[in-house]
Amino acid sequence: MEKPKFKTVQEVVAAGEGLPARYLQAPTGNDNGIPLNASIPEMDIPAIDLSLLLSASEDGREELNKLHLALSTWGVVQVMNHGITKAFLDKIYKLTKEFCALPSEEKQKYAREIGSIQGYGNDMILWDDQVLDWIDRLYITTYPEDQIQLKFWPQVPTGFRHVWRKCYDGYMYPPCPRPDKVIGVKRHADKSAFTLLLPDKNVEGLQFLKDGKWYKAPIVSADTILINVGDQMEIMSNGIYKSPVHRVVTNREKERISVATFFIPGADKEILPVDGLVSEARPRLCKPVKNYVELLNNYYLQGLRPIAASLI
């Protein structure tokens, strides 16, 4: 059962309380003592032109091969010519930033309730000595219609509800005095089939794990979206496409804001490898699983991957 909520990070910063001990990572949380703000290389992922993927031309086949290679190697790609206008992406980001800048009492009108993931707030607190992430979230469900809870949808800034009807969740990372010891989001892989992400265009922070090493995500251009595979797609692809482990580190001087959309199959849907991707050479890797999101909520805060529960 979730314990009473803690202050949001923005409230902690505004109160001038310094850095509460419950945000400090143990050495193992820093990847065996390596500072979280250590310099790391940038990942090498392609920008995929989605307008070419359905083309039977040589360019289309080449783009499809690039996509397959990226998703089977990194589990993440940049996409361009995706059909969403730059003006709309800019509006999403502008409204999210304006919400983040609202007074705490305004944001608290949409506070997450105990035991619920929807709404504004920080991590669920499940045990007394749980180490918290340096992040505040506004998490809302936009589909299906019967799961939408409008009480968590901000009425300000103007136009916010209309734009978010088509989107996503917002993440806010205030400046942190100890970026070497405090994590923005602990290492995890997404619960989704896939995730669309608008990372901050000015502040780095998102990092992906590959072959035991961390790589920073590239700063994408204004009209490009980052897409990564989620656990449920890894299961459905029988492990061909990888759900990448990733984290977010903090910044001493700058606030960082990102926006994400998680595409998640219904809890009642049975997720299992596609028959055509199972063979004698590539046996079925995972057993069928339902309600994967609940699995993630039980595993994530312990720093574990729920996909392990579905492996054969």
N, C-alpha and C positions, 0 to 999 in steps of 0.2 A: 504494500500500500504506500502511495506517495505521501511524503511528509509535508508539513506546511512549507509554502513557497519562501524562497529567499529573495532579497532585493534584486532587481535587474542590475546589470552591469552599469547602465547609464545612471541609475540612482546611486550606486556606490561611488561612481566618479563625481557626480554632482554634490554628494555629501562630504567630499574631501576626506574619506575614511582611509585613504591609503590603499594598500593591497591586502585584502583579507587572505588569511592563510589557506582558506579552502580552495583558492584558485591555483595554488602553487603545485606544480607537477613534481612527483618523486623522480629521482634519476632515471628510473625505467620509463617514465612517461616522456622523458627527453631523448628516447632512443639510446639507452645505455650511456647517458651523460653528455651526448652531443648537444650543444645548445640549440634550441629551437630556431634561433635567428642566425644559424651558421649559413655561410654562403654555399649554395648548391647550383648545379647546372640547370639549364632550361631544357624541358622536354622537346623532342623533335617530332611534332605531329603535323600532318598536312592540313591545308584548308581545302575542304571538299566543296565543289561547285554542285549544289543539289539540282540545278537546272539541267545538268548533263546526265544524271543518273538513269533516266528513262530513255535516253537516246540509244539507238542501235548503232551509232557511229563508233569509230575507233576511239574518239575522245570520250564517249560515254562508257565504253568498256574499260578504258584506262582509269577513269574516275571511280568506277565501281571496284576495280582492283585496289585502288588506293584506299577506298573506304574499308574494304574487307581486311586489308593488311593492318590498317591503323586500329580497327576494333579488335582484331585478334592479337595484336601486339601490345597496345597501350590501353585499349578499352575506352579511348576518348579521341574526339576529333573536333576541329573547327569547321563550321559550315557557313557558306555564303550563298547568295542568291536563293534564299530560303522562302521568299514570299512575304516576309514581314518587313514593313517599311522601316527605314532608319528613324523617321519621325515618330513612329509608334514606340520603337525601342527607347528612344530618347525620353518620351513621355513617361514610360514605365519607370525609368530610372529617376527622373526628376520628381515624380510623385512619391516614390519610395523614400528618396532623400528628404523630402519635405515632411513626410510622416515621422522619420527618425528624429527630425529637429524639433518636433512638438514638445511642449512641456510634459513632464512625467504624468501629471494628473490627467491630461487628455489621453495619453496612450493607455493609461490604466483602465479607461472605460472599456477596453477591449481585452482585458487581462485573461490569460489562460486560466481555466478552472482546475482545481486539484483533480488529477486523474485523467485529464483531457489533453490532447496534443494541440487542439485548435486554440488560436488566440495569441495575444502578445505576452512575452515573458522569456524566462530562461529555461534551463534544463529541468526535467522532472527530478526531484530529490527523493531518492529511494532508501538511502542509508545515511547515518550521521556523519561519517567521515568521507563522504563522496566528494571527489575533486571536481569542481565546476569548470565549464568552458567559459571563456571570456567573450560571450556573445549574447545578444538579445535577438529574439525572433518574432516575426509576425507570421504565423502559419495558419492558412485557411484552406478549406476544401472547396473547390470550384466545380466539381463534378463527381458523382451524379447529383442531380438536382435535390434528391431527397436527403442528401447528407450536408447540404449547405446550411450553415448557421450564420445568418446575417448579423446577429448580435456581435460577432467578432470582426465585422467588416467596417473599417473606419469610415465615418461620414466626412471627415476632413483629412487632408486637403480636398478641395472641390474636384470632382472627377475621379477620385481614387477608386470608388466602388465600381464605376463603369469600366475602368481599365483593368482592375483586378478580376473582374468577371471573366476575363479572357486569359488569366495568368495563374498564379504562382505564390511563392512565399518570399518574404524579405528577411535578410540577415544583416545585423548591425554589429560591427566590431569597433568599439571605442578605442582611442589610443591607450596603450598599456605600458605601465612603468617598467615591467620586467618581461620583455618579449622573449628572453632566453629561458624563462621558467614558467610561462603561462601560455596555454594553447587557446586558439580561437575556437576551433572544433577539433576534438580528438580524432585519431585515425579511425576510419570506418569505410565501408562500401555502401552504396545506396540501396535502399529497399525497393526501388522502382524497377520497372522494365527498362526505362531509360530516363535520363534527366537532362533538361535544357537549362543552361546557366548563362546569366548575364553577369560576369564577374566585374569587379571594379576596374575601370579603364585606366586608373591612375595609381592605384596602390596594389602592389603584389601581396600574396598571402596564400593562395591556393597551391598545394603541392601534392604530387602523385608518387606512389611507391611502385618501383619496378625493379625486379631482381635484387631486392634488398637495399636499394638506394632511393633516396628522395630526389625528385626533380620538380622544379617550379613550373607552373603552367605559364604559357606565354600571355602577354597582355594582348588581347584580341582587339581588332579594329572596331570602329563604331557600329558597323552593320554586320558584324560576325557574331555567331552564337557558338558557345561551347556545348557539346553534347557528350555525355558519357553513358556507358552501359551500366545498368543496375543488376543486382543479384538475380532478379527474376528472368532477365534476358540471358544471363549466363547459364541458368538452369535450362531454359527453353532451347538454347543453342547447343546444349550438351557440352558446355565448356569451351566451345570454339571462340566465342566472344567473351572477353574477360571483364568482370566488374571490378574496376580498379580501386584499390585502397587509397584513400586520400585524406588530407587534413587541411586545416587553415591555421597559419601562424599569425601572431599579432604584430602590431607596429607601435613603436614608442611615440611617434609624433602625429601620426595620421589616423583618422577614422577610415574604416573600410566598409563599403556597403555592396552587397551582391543580391541578386534576385534569381530564384530557381523555380522551375516547374517540374514536378515529379509525375510521371505517367505510370500509374499503378493499377494492375488488374484488380478487379473486385475481390473482396475477402473470400467470397464463396467459390471463386474460380480455382480449379485444380491446376497448378503449375507443374509441368513436367517436360522432359526433353521431347522435342519434335521427333516423331517416328523416323522420318527420313534422314535424321542426323545420328541415328543409332545403328551401329553395325558391329560385326564381329571384330573389326579392326579398332572401332571406337565404341566400346560398351557404354551402356547407360551409366552416367556418373551420379545422378541424383534420383532420389525417390520422389513421388508426387508430394506436393505440399500445398496447403491452403492457409489463408490468413497470414501471409508472410510478414506483413507490417507488425503484427503483434509479436512475432518471433523477434523482429529487429528491436522493438522497444525493450524486450527482456534482455537482449544481448548487448546492445549498443553501449549502454552506460557502464558496462563491465569491460569495455574495450575488446569485445569478442565479435566474431563474424557469425551471423545467424545461418549463413549458407552451410556451415559445417554440420548443422542439425539435419540437413536434407541429403548429405552425401551418403551413398550406398557403402 
